[in-house]
Amino acid sequence: MKKLLVLLLGLALVFTFAACGGGGDEPAEDTPEESGEAAETGDFKLGVVLVGDENEGYTWAHMEGIQKACESLGIDHTDSNQVVWKYVVPEDESCYDACIDLVDQGCTLVITNSYGHQSYAQQAAAECPDVTFISMTGDTAALSGLPNFKNAFNYTYESRYVGGVVAGLKLQELIDEGKVPASAIDADGNYKIGYVGAYPYAEVVSGYTAFYLGVKSIVENVAMEVQYTNSWFDITKEAEAENALIADGCIITSQHADSSGAPSAAQAALEAGTTVYHVGYNVDMLAVAPDAALTSAQNDWSVYYTYAIGAALNGEEIDTDWAKGYADGAVMISELGPSCAEGTQEKVDEVIAGLIDGSINVFDCANFTVNGETVTSFMAIDVDGDFVGDEGEAIEDGIFHESTLRSAPYFSLRIDGIKELN
C-alpha cells in the first residue's frame, strides 16, 4: 500500500490504495467484491497509461476511478494478468511505446489519461484495430474515423460553476463585513479574483469562465485575472502564479492545475495577514489549506470507467464521445471548508438542483458578453467532422451548449471581465 503524499494531495488520512507496477510494491491480497457477484472477465485485460502517479491529483482521481470501476465489475486491479498500469508516461513517443507494449501484453482495452497522450494513442489505435483505445479528455476520436478510438470527459464546467458560487458567497460575506481591502478593488469598482491555469486550451478556458460566472452570479461586479503556468503539474510554478495574483490584490482565487501549490500559497498568505480564499481542483485541499480552502471542483471518473470497462467486458460498443455531469454523479465539489460563508450548503444544493433540472445553464449567453456584444453564434466543431445531428453550431436558444458536439470542452470565448496576463 502506498500513502498519498500529504504535501501534494492531503489525502493520506482518508485514502489508501493498492498500486501495481511503477513502484515495486507487492500486489495486495484479494478482497471480496462489495458489489456482489463478480462479472466474468474471460480473456479481458485492461491497460492504463498515466501521465502521473498517485502523487499527482489529476492522475490519482483517474486511478481511483478505475479501481472503483474494476471492483464493481469483478476485476482485480492489483492482478497484472487483468490490469497493467504504466505510471509517469510523458506526452511524447513514450506514450505510443507504452500503448504498443500493453497490446503486446494482451490488453484488449487501453486507456490513456492525458490530453497530450492523444496523438500517440490514436497512432497505436490505427495500427492495432482489434484493441480499443480511450483517450481521456481528448477531442479527435470522431474525426479520426477509427472505430476503436474513443474520447470521454465530464461536465467539469458544472462543478467549476458551483465552486464559483461558493467563492461568490464568501466574497459577498467579506464585502458585507467590510473586510475587503482597497487593493482588492480595481479602478472600475470591480472586486479582483484570480485563476491559476495550466495552458490556454479550451478545457481551461471553459473551466475558468464557468468559475467566473459562478462568482458573478452572486457578486455582479468582479474582474478576474488568469496566470498560466504552461504545465499541468508544477507545484513551484503554481505557487508563484498564486502569489502573483495575491500580490495584485486578488481576494478570491481558483485553479486548473494539478498540485497543491496554489492553495498552499493562499494559506501562507492568509496566515501572514492577507485576505485571500481559494477553490481547488481534483482533490480536497483542506489538509494543505485548512483556512484558505473553500472547496474543490472534482470528477468522479468511476462513472465513466464503470460504463466503458463494463461495455468492453460485455463485448459492447463504447460511445465515441461520452460526457456526463451532476445528473449522473460524474462531477461534484469536495467538502465545504470551515471558512465558507453561512448558508453556502443550502445555496450549493439549490444550484446543483438547477443544473440537473436545466433551470440553470452555466453558459447562458445573457450572462456574458464578448467585446461588449452578446454572442449569438459559435461554430465549435468542423462541420466536415461528421458529427451526427449537428452542424457545428454550439449556441441554441441563447445557450452555449458545452460538451454536446463532442465530449471535450470547446468553449474558447474570451469573455469580458476576464484578463489573461501571460
C-alpha positions in Angstrom: 0.0 0.0 0.0 1.3 3.4 -0.9 0.4 6.5 1.0 -0.6 9.6 -0.9 1.9 12.4 -0.2 0.3 14.8 2.3 2.1 17.8 0.8 0.5 17.2 -2.6 -2.8 15.7 -2.0 -3.7 16.0 1.6 -5.5 12.7 1.5 -3.2 10.3 3.4 -5.6 10.1 6.3 -8.5 9.4 4.1 -7.5 7.2 1.1 -5.1 4.3 0.7 -4.9 2.1 -2.3 -3.0 -0.9 -3.7 -0.8 0.1 -6.6 0.6 -2.3 -9.1 3.7 -1.6 -11.2 5.7 1.6 -11.2 6.8 1.2 -7.6 7.8 -2.4 -7.0 5.2 -3.0 -4.3 3.8 -6.5 -3.9 0.2 -6.8 -5.1 -2.4 -6.5 -2.3 -4.3 -9.6 -1.3 -7.6 -10.2 -2.9 -10.6 -8.8 -1.2 -14.3 -9.7 -1.6 -16.2 -7.6 -4.1 -18.6 -5.2 -2.4 -21.0 -5.2 -5.4 -21.9 -8.9 -5.0 -21.4 -11.5 -7.7 -18.3 -10.8 -9.8 -18.5 -10.4 -13.6 -17.0 -13.0 -15.9 -13.7 -11.4 -17.1 -12.7 -14.1 -19.5 -9.7 -13.0 -21.6 -10.3 -9.3 -20.9 -7.2 -7.4 -20.0 -7.0 -3.7 -19.3 -4.0 -1.4 -19.9 -3.7 2.0 -18.3 -1.3 4.7 -19.4 -1.0 7.6 -16.8 0.8 10.9 -17.1 1.5 10.9 -13.4 1.0 8.6 -10.4 -0.7 8.7 -7.0 1.3 11.8 -6.0 -0.5 14.0 -8.6 -4.1 14.9 -8.0 -5.4 14.6 -11.6 -3.9 11.1 -12.1 -4.9 10.0 -8.6 -8.6 10.8 -9.5 -8.3 8.6 -12.6 -6.6 5.8 -10.7 -9.3 5.9 -8.0 -12.0 5.9 -10.7 -10.5 2.9 -12.5 -10.0 1.0 -9.2 -13.7 1.6 -8.1 -14.9 0.5 -11.6 -12.8 -2.6 -11.5 -14.1 -3.5 -8.1 -17.7 -3.1 -9.1 -17.1 -5.3 -12.2 -15.2 -8.1 -10.5 -11.8 -7.2 -11.9 -8.8 -7.4 -9.7 -6.9 -4.2 -10.4 -3.9 -5.5 -8.4 -3.5 -8.5 -10.7 -1.2 -7.8 -13.6 -3.0 -10.5 -15.5 -6.1 -8.4 -15.5 -4.9 -4.8 -15.3 -1.5 -3.4 -16.3 -0.6 0.0 -15.0 2.0 2.3 -16.5 2.8 5.4 -14.5 4.5 8.8 -15.3 4.4 8.3 -19.0 5.4 11.6 -20.8 3.3 13.2 -23.5 5.7 12.0 -26.3 6.6 8.9 -28.2 6.9 7.2 -24.8 3.1 7.0 -24.8 3.0 5.2 -28.2 5.6 2.8 -26.9 3.6 2.2 -23.7 0.4 1.6 -25.7 2.1 -0.9 -28.0 3.7 -2.7 -25.1 0.3 -3.1 -23.5 -1.1 -4.6 -26.7 1.8 -7.0 -26.8 0.9 -8.0 -23.2 -2.5 -8.9 -24.4 -4.6 -5.9 -23.3 -7.8 -5.5 -25.3 -8.7 -2.1 -23.8 -6.1 0.6 -23.3 -6.9 3.9 -21.5 -4.6 7.0 -21.6 -5.5 9.8 -19.2 -3.8 12.9 -20.5 -4.7 15.2 -23.5 -1.1 15.2 -24.6 -1.2 11.4 -25.0 -3.9 11.6 -27.6 -2.0 11.6 -30.9 0.2 8.7 -29.7 -2.8 6.7 -28.6 -4.5 7.4 -31.9 -1.4 6.2 -33.8 -1.5 3.0 -31.8 -5.2 2.6 -32.4 -4.7 2.9 -36.2 -2.1 0.1 -36.0 -4.0 -2.2 -33.7 -7.6 -2.4 -34.9 -8.5 -5.2 -32.6 -7.8 -3.2 -29.5 -10.0 -0.4 -28.2 -8.2 2.8 -27.1 -9.7 5.5 -25.0 -8.0 8.9 -24.9 -9.4 10.6 -21.8 -10.1 14.4 -22.2 -9.2 14.0 -25.9 -11.1 15.6 -28.9 -10.1 13.7 -32.1 -11.9 10.4 -31.8 -14.8 11.2 -34.0 -12.7 13.0 -36.6 -10.2 10.1 -36.7 -12.6 7.7 -38.3 -11.2 4.9 -36.2 -14.0 2.7 -34.8 -11.6 1.6 -32.0 -10.6 5.1 -30.8 -12.8 6.8 -28.1 -12.9 10.1 -26.2 -14.5 10.9 -22.8 -14.8 13.9 -20.5 -17.1 15.1 -17.7 -19.1 18.3 -17.4 -16.3 19.7 -15.2 -17.6 23.2 -16.0 -20.6 22.4 -13.9 -18.6 21.7 -10.7 -16.4 24.8 -11.6 -19.5 26.9 -11.7 -20.7 25.5 -8.3 -17.2 26.2 -6.9 -17.6 29.8 -8.2 -20.9 30.1 -6.4 -19.2 29.0 -3.1 -16.5 31.6 -3.8 -19.0 34.3 -4.6 -20.8 33.7 -1.3 -17.5 34.1 0.6 -16.7 37.3 -1.4 -20.2 38.7 -0.5 -19.6 37.9 3.1 -16.3 39.8 3.1 -18.0 42.7 1.4 -20.8 42.8 3.9 -18.4 42.6 6.8 -16.2 45.4 5.4 -13.2 43.1 5.1 -12.2 43.8 1.5 -9.0 45.9 1.3 -8.7 48.7 -1.2 -6.1 46.7 -3.1 -8.8 44.1 -3.9 -10.9 46.7 -5.8 -9.9 47.9 -9.3 -10.3 51.3 -10.8 -13.7 50.4 -12.1 -15.0 49.3 -8.7 -14.7 45.6 -9.5 -13.6 43.1 -6.9 -10.5 41.2 -8.0 -10.4 37.5 -8.3 -7.7 35.3 -9.8 -7.2 31.9 -11.5 -4.1 29.7 -11.9 -4.4 28.0 -15.3 -2.2 25.3 -16.8 -2.5 26.1 -20.6 -4.7 28.4 -22.7 -6.6 25.4 -24.0 -10.4 25.4 -24.4 -10.6 22.9 -21.5 -9.0 25.5 -19.2 -10.9 28.5 -20.7 -14.2 26.7 -20.3 -13.4 25.9 -16.7 -12.2 29.4 -15.6 -15.1 31.0 -17.4 -17.6 28.8 -15.6 -15.9 29.6 -12.3 -16.0 33.3 -13.0 -19.7 33.1 -14.0 -20.4 31.3 -10.8 -18.8 34.1 -8.7 -20.6 36.7 -10.8 -24.0 35.0 -10.1 -23.5 36.2 -6.5 -21.4 39.3 -6.9 -22.0 41.1 -10.2 -19.0 43.5 -10.2 -16.0 41.1 -10.3 -13.0 41.1 -12.6 -10.7 38.0 -13.0 -7.0 37.7 -13.8 -5.6 34.4 -15.2 -2.0 33.4 -14.7 -0.7 30.4 -16.8 2.0 28.0 -15.7 2.3 26.2 -19.0 2.4 22.9 -17.1 -0.3 20.6 -15.8 1.7 19.9 -12.7 4.4 22.1 -11.2 4.0 22.9 -7.6 6.5 25.7 -7.7 5.1 27.5 -10.7 1.6 27.1 -9.4 2.6 28.7 -6.1 4.4 31.5 -7.9 1.3 32.2 -10.1 -0.9 32.2 -7.0 1.4 34.6 -5.2 1.5 36.9 -8.2 -2.3 37.0 -8.2 -2.4 37.7 -4.5 0.2 40.5 -4.8 -2.1 42.1 -7.4 -4.9 42.2 -4.9 -7.0 39.1 -5.9 -9.0 38.2 -2.8 -10.6 35.0 -4.2 -8.6 32.5 -6.4 -9.0 29.2 -8.1 -7.0 26.8 -10.3 -6.9 24.4 -13.2 -3.6 22.9 -12.3 -2.9 19.7 -10.6 -0.8 20.3 -7.5 -1.4 21.9 -4.1 0.9 24.7 -4.9 -1.8 27.4 -5.3 -3.9 26.6 -2.2 -0.7 26.2 -0.1 0.4 29.7 -1.2 -3.1 31.1 -0.4 -2.9 29.5 3.1 0.5 31.0 3.7 -0.7 34.5 2.6 -3.8 34.2 4.8 -1.7 33.3 7.8 0.6 36.3 7.1 -2.4 38.6 7.3 -3.5 38.9 3.6 -7.2 38.2 3.0 -7.5 35.5 0.3 -9.5 32.3 -0.1 -9.1 29.6 -2.7 -11.2 27.0 -4.6 -9.0 24.0 -5.6 -9.2 21.2 -8.2 -9.2 17.4 -8.3 -8.8 16.7 -4.5 -9.9 18.2 -1.2 -7.3 20.9 -0.3 -8.2 21.3 3.3 -5.2 19.4 4.5 -2.8 21.9 3.0 -5.1 25.0 3.3 -7.3 24.4 6.3 -8.4 28.1 6.5 -7.9 29.3 2.9 -9.6 26.4 1.1 -13.3 26.8 0.5 -13.9 23.6 -1.7 -12.5 21.9 -4.8 -14.1 21.1 -8.1 -13.9 17.3 -8.6 -14.6 14.5 -11.0 -15.8 11.0 -10.2 -14.2 9.2 -13.1 -15.6 5.9 -11.9 -18.9 6.8 -13.5 -17.3 6.7 -17.0 -14.9 3.9 -16.3 -17.6 1.6 -15.0 -19.6 2.2 -18.2 -16.7 1.8 -20.6 -14.9 -1.1 -18.9 -18.3 -2.8 -18.4 -19.1 -2.4 -22.1 -15.7 -3.8 -23.1 -16.3 -6.8 -20.8 -19.6 -7.5 -22.4 -18.4 -7.0 -26.0 -20.5 -3.9 -26.4 -19.5 -0.8 -28.4 -18.2 2.1 -26.3 -19.5 5.6 -27.3 -17.1 7.5 -29.4 -17.7 10.7 -27.4 -19.1 10.5 -23.8 -19.7 13.3 -21.3 -21.8 13.5 -18.2 -22.2 15.8 -15.2 -24.1 16.3 -12.0 -27.2 14.5 -13.3 -25.2 11.3 -13.5 -22.9 11.8 -10.4 -19.9 12.4 -12.6 -18.9 15.7 -11.0 -19.1 17.2 -7.6 -17.3 19.6 -5.2 -15.4 18.5 -2.1 -16.4 19.1 1.5 -17.0 22.7 2.3 -14.2 24.3 4.3 -14.9 26.0 7.7 -14.2 29.4 6.1 -17.2 29.2 3.8 -20.0 31.7 4.3 -23.1 30.9 6.3 -25.8 29.3 4.1 -23.3 28.0 1.5 -24.5 24.4 1.6 -28.1 25.4 1.1 -27.2 27.6 -1.9 -25.0 24.8 -3.4 -27.8 22.3 -3.1 -30.1 24.8 -4.9 -27.7 25.4 -7.7 -26.9 21.7 -8.3 -30.7 21.0 -8.5 -30.9 23.8 -11.1 -28.1 22.3 -13.1 -29.8 18.9 -13.1 -33.3 20.1 -14.0 -32.0 22.5 -16.6 -33.2 25.7 -15.0 -29.6 26.9 -14.6 -27.3 26.9 -17.7 -23.7 27.7 -17.0 -23.1 29.3 -20.3 -26.3 31.3 -20.7 -25.3 33.9 -23.3 -27.4 36.5 -21.5 -24.9 36.4 -18.6 -21.8 37.4 -20.5 -20.5 39.5 -23.4 -17.5 39.4 -25.8 -16.2 42.9 -26.7 -19.4 44.3 -25.3 -21.6 42.2 -27.5 -23.9 39.3 -26.8 -22.7 36.2 -28.6 -25.4 34.6 -30.8 -23.4 32.1 -32.8 -20.3 30.0 -32.3 -19.1 27.3 -34.8 -17.4 25.0 -32.3 -16.7 22.0 -34.5 -15.5 21.5 -38.0 -18.8 20.6 -39.9 -16.8 18.2 -42.0 -16.1 16.1 -38.9 -19.4 14.2 -39.5 -20.8 14.7 -36.0 -24.3 13.2 -36.3 -27.2 15.6 -35.7 -25.2 18.8 -35.6 -23.8 21.4 -37.9 -21.1 22.7 -35.6 -23.3 25.4 -34.0 -22.8 25.5 -30.2 -25.3 28.2 -29.4 -29.0 27.3 -29.4 -31.9 29.3 -27.8 -29.3 31.7 -26.3 -27.4 28.9 -24.5 -23.8 27.8 -25.3 -24.1 24.0 -25.2 -20.7 22.8 -23.9 -19.5 19.2 -24.4 -22.5 18.2 -26.6 -21.0 18.3 -30.1 -18.1 16.3 -28.6 -17.1 15.3 -25.1 -14.1 17.6 -24.7 -14.8 21.2 -23.9 -14.8 23.7 -26.8 -15.8 26.9 -25.1 -12.9 29.1 -26.1 -14.5 32.5 -26.0 -12.6 35.2 -24.1 -15.5 37.0 -22.3 -15.5 40.5 -20.9 -14.3 40.7 -17.3 -11.5 38.2 -17.6 -7.9 39.1 -18.5 -5.2 36.6 -19.3 -1.9 38.0 -18.0 0.5 35.7 -19.8 
